[in-house]
Every structure is written in C-alpha cells, then in structure tokens.
Amino acid sequence: MDVFTALGDPVRRALLRRLAEGPARVVDLAADHDISRPAVSRHLKVLGDAGLVAGATHGRERHYTLVPSALEPVAVLLEELSGRTPRIPEHVLDGLDLEVRRTSRDRAAGRQDRPARTERKDAG
C-alpha cells in the first residue's frame, strides 16, 4: 500500500497522531474513536501494509507503534512543494571556507608587509 493512500483517511491520520505519542493497544486506539474495534484493526492493517505502523503481539493483545521513517516520502514531497532553495552540497561550503581563510590570511600578510602610514601635514 502507498503511504499517501494510507494517509488519505482521517481516521488513519488520527491513529498516527495518537501513535506519535507512544505505543498503544488496539483496544485503547478503538476507545478514542466512534468506530468498532474490528474497524480500527482494519485501519491499522492498512497503515501496517504501508509501513507506517508496526504491530507486536503481547499475550492476547496487539500493540502498535509508529514507524517515523516511513513518512520520508511525505517529507520529501513537502520539501519539494515548499519552494525551498536546494541544499548546498557540503563540498561547496568547504571550498568557500578555504577561500575565506585564504583571503583573510593574504590580507593579514599584506598589512604586515606595508610600512605604517604616517600622516603628513601639508604646509601651506
């Protein structure tokens, strides 16, 4: 299942919001909604198929947790749509840092080589 399809339902988004607070049992998740426990389980299955949640059985109960890394495609899309400028590659910044240091060094060396300026008063 596609992440975007899974996020299309408001109940599933609400379940993800709840799981962002921490792991929860199906019975606890169902208590937050006006739908049956089997309906919540079906929504959790869709979220699980999309990789957004992980379920583990503890005795007779099923506990679910959010898988934040599965939201990466959404984050990438939002970044593309936000119109932000592209990230500057690290090697470009390294080159800029080197040039700034070189320029600073050259300017400092140039000041030391020049004789000190003396003020001249024109007689006149």
Contacts in CASP RR format, 6 or more apart in sequence:
PFRMAT RR
TARGET T0000
AUTHOR 0000-0000-0000
METHOD contacts of the structure
MODEL  1
MDVFTALGDPVRRALLRRLAEGPARVVDLAADHDISRPAVSRHLKVLGDA
GLVAGATHGRERHYTLVPSALEPVAVLLEELSGRTPRIPEHVLDGLDLEV
RRTSRDRAAGRQDRPARTERKDAG
1 46 0 8 1.000
1 48 0 8 1.000
1 49 0 8 1.000
1 50 0 8 1.000
1 51 0 8 1.000
2 50 0 8 1.000
3 50 0 8 1.000
3 51 0 8 1.000
3 52 0 8 1.000
3 70 0 8 1.000
3 71 0 8 1.000
3 73 0 8 1.000
3 74 0 8 1.000
4 73 0 8 1.000
4 74 0 8 1.000
5 50 0 8 1.000
6 12 0 8 1.000
6 46 0 8 1.000
6 47 0 8 1.000
6 48 0 8 1.000
6 49 0 8 1.000
6 50 0 8 1.000
6 52 0 8 1.000
7 13 0 8 1.000
7 16 0 8 1.000
7 52 0 8 1.000
7 74 0 8 1.000
9 43 0 8 1.000
9 46 0 8 1.000
11 33 0 8 1.000
11 35 0 8 1.000
11 40 0 8 1.000
11 43 0 8 1.000
12 43 0 8 1.000
12 46 0 8 1.000
12 47 0 8 1.000
14 32 0 8 1.000
14 33 0 8 1.000
15 29 0 8 1.000
15 40 0 8 1.000
15 43 0 8 1.000
15 44 0 8 1.000
15 47 0 8 1.000
15 53 0 8 1.000
16 47 0 8 1.000
16 52 0 8 1.000
16 53 0 8 1.000
16 66 0 8 1.000
18 24 0 8 1.000
18 29 0 8 1.000
18 32 0 8 1.000
19 29 0 8 1.000
19 53 0 8 1.000
19 64 0 8 1.000
19 65 0 8 1.000
19 66 0 8 1.000
20 66 0 8 1.000
22 65 0 8 1.000
22 66 0 8 1.000
23 63 0 8 1.000
23 64 0 8 1.000
23 65 0 8 1.000
24 63 0 8 1.000
24 64 0 8 1.000
25 61 0 8 1.000
25 62 0 8 1.000
25 63 0 8 1.000
25 64 0 8 1.000
26 37 0 8 1.000
26 40 0 8 1.000
26 41 0 8 1.000
26 44 0 8 1.000
26 61 0 8 1.000
26 62 0 8 1.000
26 64 0 8 1.000
27 37 0 8 1.000
27 61 0 8 1.000
29 40 0 8 1.000
29 44 0 8 1.000
29 64 0 8 1.000
30 36 0 8 1.000
30 37 0 8 1.000
30 40 0 8 1.000
33 40 0 8 1.000
41 62 0 8 1.000
44 53 0 8 1.000
44 55 0 8 1.000
44 64 0 8 1.000
47 53 0 8 1.000
48 54 0 8 1.000
48 55 0 8 1.000
50 70 0 8 1.000
51 67 0 8 1.000
51 70 0 8 1.000
52 66 0 8 1.000
52 67 0 8 1.000
52 70 0 8 1.000
52 71 0 8 1.000
53 64 0 8 1.000
53 65 0 8 1.000
53 66 0 8 1.000
53 67 0 8 1.000
54 64 0 8 1.000
54 65 0 8 1.000
54 67 0 8 1.000
55 62 0 8 1.000
55 63 0 8 1.000
55 64 0 8 1.000
55 65 0 8 1.000
56 62 0 8 1.000
56 63 0 8 1.000
56 64 0 8 1.000
56 65 0 8 1.000
57 63 0 8 1.000
END
